Amino acid sequence: METKKTNKKLIVGIAALVAVIAILAAIFVIFREKPVEGSKSITIEVVNKSSESENYQLKTDAEYLRQAMEEADGLTFSGTESEYGLMVDTVNGETADYNVDGAYWAFYVNGEYCMYGIDTQPVEDGDTFSIVYTAGQ
C-alpha cells in the first residue's frame, strides 16, 4: 500500500515539475527581447588594445548584431563557433587571447554590457554597439 502512495506522489511531483517548466518556457518566449525587422541606422565602434577607436556607420536590415557586423564595410572579425554562437577572438586583425593574458573582446549596446552573444543580440534603430578590447586582470 505504501508503494502505491509513494508512486502516486512521485507521478504528481513529476507532473507538477513539467507544468512549471512549461510555464517558465512560455514566459521566456513571450518576454524575451525580439529583433526588429526593417531598415535601421546603427553605429559599431571598435576600440583596440591601444584604445584607438574606429566607427562604422551603417544602414541595415540585420536583425542581429553578427549580421550587421558582416555588413559593416572594413570591419573584420573571426572566432570559434560554439553551441552559443560565434565566440569572437579577433577584430580588425587584433587577437584577444584569454588563455594567454586574460584579454577578450567585450560587447556593449548603448553603453550597457550585451546580455546576448552576437548571434542573438537584437539590433534596433539608433543602437550604438561597442566592441572593446579588454585586458585581463
Disulfide bonds with the S-S distance in Angstrom:
none
